[in-house]
């Protein structure tokens, strides 16, 4: 059994309601992976670079993956994705787009910018549980992730 504390997830979501629903699904599925949240584009870059309110040691562990909403304030999700994937110190972190946009242009742009997955936010609790369970099984049961401590 893996030690989930070694695989924190950073959820970038500006909607309190959407974040609470994701947390509910994780709890319902007994997923104990540490969860961190940023609610805008600037906040996520501060978190990843240990700046501002995240400068103190231990406040922003390197995430094993980022769940990124596209509709953010200050800097949209596509801009955040570009910043992450162009940064040599961050580009190995898997970024999963988690959004309501089914626009083919958004999908294409995100994959061109280096997104590792693109998932439409499920509209029912049942579908949400299924999506979160599959995401968990795939990223923490199938995929070999790089050691975040060595990045």
C-alpha positions in Angstrom: 0.0 0.0 0.0 1.4 3.4 -0.9 1.9 6.2 1.6 -0.6 8.8 0.3 1.2 11.6 2.2 3.9 11.3 -0.4 1.5 12.2 -3.2 -0.3 15.5 -2.4 -2.8 16.9 -4.9 -3.1 20.6 -5.7 -6.6 21.6 -6.7 -6.8 24.9 -8.4 -10.5 25.9 -8.2 -12.0 29.3 -7.6 -15.5 28.0 -6.8 -16.0 27.1 -3.2 -18.9 25.0 -4.1 -17.0 23.0 -6.7 -14.1 22.5 -4.3 -16.4 21.3 -1.6 -18.0 18.8 -4.0 -14.5 17.4 -4.9 -13.6 17.1 -1.2 -16.9 15.3 -0.6 -16.2 12.8 -3.4 -12.7 12.2 -2.0 -14.0 11.6 1.5 -16.9 9.4 0.2 -14.3 7.2 -1.6 -12.0 7.1 1.4 -9.2 8.7 -0.5 -6.7 10.0 2.0 -4.3 11.8 -0.3 -3.4 15.3 1.1 -5.3 18.0 -0.7 -4.2 21.6 -1.1 -6.2 24.4 -2.7 -5.4 27.5 -4.6 -8.2 29.7 -5.9 -6.6 31.8 -8.5 -3.8 31.8 -11.0 -1.4 34.0 -9.0 -2.0 31.9 -5.9 -1.1 28.6 -7.6 2.2 30.1 -9.0 3.0 31.4 -5.5 2.3 27.9 -4.1 4.5 26.1 -6.6 7.3 28.6 -6.2 7.0 28.8 -2.4 6.4 32.6 -2.5 4.3 35.0 -0.5 2.1 33.2 2.1 3.7 29.9 1.0 7.3 31.0 1.7 7.3 29.2 5.1 8.7 25.7 4.9 6.0 23.0 4.8 3.1 25.3 3.6 3.4 24.2 0.0 4.7 20.7 -0.7 5.4 19.9 -4.3 2.2 18.3 -5.6 2.2 14.9 -7.3 -0.4 16.3 -9.7 -2.4 19.5 -10.3 -6.1 19.5 -10.9 -6.7 22.8 -12.8 -9.9 24.6 -13.5 -9.7 26.8 -16.6 -12.1 29.5 -15.4 -10.0 31.4 -12.8 -9.6 35.0 -11.7 -6.5 37.1 -12.3 -4.9 34.5 -14.6 -7.0 31.8 -16.4 -6.2 28.1 -16.3 -4.6 28.1 -19.8 -2.1 30.8 -18.7 -1.3 28.9 -15.5 -0.8 25.7 -17.5 1.6 27.5 -19.8 3.5 28.9 -16.9 3.9 25.5 -15.3 4.9 23.6 -18.5 7.4 26.3 -19.5 9.2 26.2 -16.1 12.0 23.7 -15.9 11.4 23.2 -12.2 7.7 22.5 -12.6 7.0 21.0 -16.0 7.2 17.4 -14.8 4.2 17.8 -12.6 1.2 16.2 -14.3 -1.6 18.8 -14.9 -5.1 17.6 -15.3 -7.6 20.1 -16.7 -10.9 19.8 -14.7 -13.4 22.2 -16.3 -16.9 22.8 -17.6 -15.6 23.7 -21.1 -16.2 21.2 -23.8 -15.0 23.7 -26.4 -12.7 21.8 -28.9 -10.4 24.9 -29.1 -9.9 24.8 -25.3 -9.1 21.1 -25.5 -6.7 21.5 -28.3 -4.9 24.5 -26.7 -4.6 22.7 -23.4 -3.0 19.6 -24.9 -0.7 21.7 -27.1 0.4 23.5 -23.9 1.2 20.2 -22.2 -1.9 19.2 -20.3 -1.7 15.5 -19.3 -5.5 15.0 -19.3 -8.7 17.0 -19.9 -11.7 16.1 -17.9 -15.2 17.7 -18.1 -16.6 18.3 -14.6 -19.3 15.8 -14.1 -22.8 17.2 -13.6 -24.2 14.6 -11.2 -22.9 13.2 -7.9 -22.9 9.7 -9.3 -20.7 10.7 -12.3 -18.5 12.8 -10.1 -17.8 9.9 -7.8 -17.0 7.7 -10.8 -14.7 10.3 -12.3 -12.8 10.9 -9.1 -12.5 7.2 -8.5 -11.1 6.6 -12.0 -8.8 9.6 -11.6 -7.5 8.2 -8.3 -7.1 4.6 -9.7 -5.3 5.8 -12.8 -2.9 8.4 -11.3 -2.2 6.6 -8.1 -2.6 3.0 -9.1 -1.5 2.7 -12.7 0.8 5.6 -13.5 4.4 5.7 -12.3 4.8 9.3 -10.9 8.2 10.9 -10.5 9.5 11.3 -6.9 8.3 14.8 -5.9 11.1 15.1 -3.4 13.7 14.8 -6.1 12.3 17.4 -8.4 
